[in-house]
Amino acid sequence: MSIAELRGQFPFYATANPCHYLDNAATSQIHRQALTAMAGQESCRANVHRSPYRLAEASSHAYGEARAQVARFVNAAAADEVVFTSGATAALNLVAYSFGETLQAGDEVLISAAEHHSNFVPWLRLRQRTGIRLRVLPLLPDGRIATASLAEMVTERCRLIAVTHCSNVTGAVTDVHAVVAAARAVGAKVLLDGAQQVQHGPVDVQKLGADFYAFSSHKCFGPTGVGVLWTRGGVLERLPPFLTGGGMVGLVSLETLSFASPPARFEAGTPPVAQAVGLGAAAAWMMTLPWAEVHRVESALLARLLDGLATFPTVRLIGPADLEARLPIVSFEVRGIHPHDVCQVLGEREVALRGGNHCAQPLFAALGSAGATRASIALYNDAADVDALLDGLEHALKVLS
């Protein structure tokens, strides 16, 4: 399947004036199959799980099928291991709150300095509420998590290691095997923030060995407003709910309160039915792709971009300079120029980038930086997109220097 054929499946590229879209780490373009699936909800718009009439039954079936599609996408052992949330942020907060309720003062949670704020701030709040000890894995000079430090930082008091699967700033992929091995040695659980990983191919949660895996639909060619928390079978059964309300209870009275079994226990209120259906369709489509070829093309584009950036003497790469264990997410500083200004000038040339600290202030502090311009490549990008960035950057240096 060629890049042109892939592009043809995304309505964005059929618009009158598509840009060189390189902001995929923030939000990917939506696939037509996801849009078609959501449009199909117009014939069965009704709430789920509660009514026996035809529309409600059709809606419940579509919602259940979406859960099954996502379960297949991540190779879950059962569909009930998939909880729909509003996004990766909500999924990570769910774990911090619900698993956090099982912790007490002195228990330890280990994160890293590479985390997105969504996997950093909830643990800071948990520390404020409960007195847990929060430990932070340091970074290597190229932005990778220093997993060699696990041996000294994982103690018998460690209850959870919560780290990114892939950094949204550096593109570095975490050595999950080392993390899981360290956790298992002391009986701790593992949470992976997979928000950046899933766009680049289905993950196998059983093979990874983690206990929790979080990701967002809008970063893997689906709609906004929905995400996923996968949890290893049996783990959710022992956790209290994050939100309460309709649909997640067993028995309620003035004297009695019981909760439904997962996943319903963690899906209070009316769920994002149409969005979940769109995500399920996107996940089903992604499973049909020739991922080896997609990865080959993405790696070639990444190499082209890294080589091009290396020709600018005032550009500093934030992250690994090679292709090993990293995804095509590239952040860079331009000496003396604010990243927002770089993005503004390139935006005027129809190159879509992102500038700032990318919700990762601890990472930038650890690497001695205040922020960077970020380009992120997806499966529909081509050499023209990369070249437009490099040409635009050359122009920006002339305009802004």
Secondary structure, DSSP 8 states (H G I E B T S, - for coil): --HHHHHTTSGGGGSSS--EE-BTTT-----HHHHHHHHGGGGS---SSS--SHHHHHHHHHHHHHHHHHHHHHT-SSGGGEEEESSHHHHHHHHHHHTGGG--TT-EEEEETT--GGGTHHHHHHHHHH--EEEEE-B-TTS-B-GGGHHHH--TTEEEEEEESB-TTT-BB--HHHHHHHHHHHT-EEEEE-TTTGGGS---HHHH--SEEEEEGGGTTS-SS-EEEEE-TTTGGGS--SS-STTSEEEESSS-EEE--TTGGG--SS--HHHHHHHHHHHHHHTTS-HHHHHHHHHHHHHHHHHHHTT-TTEEEES-SSSTTB-SEEEEEETTB-HHHHHHHHHHTTEE-EEE-TT-HHHHHHTT-S-EEEEE--TT--HHHHHHHHHHHHHHHHHH-
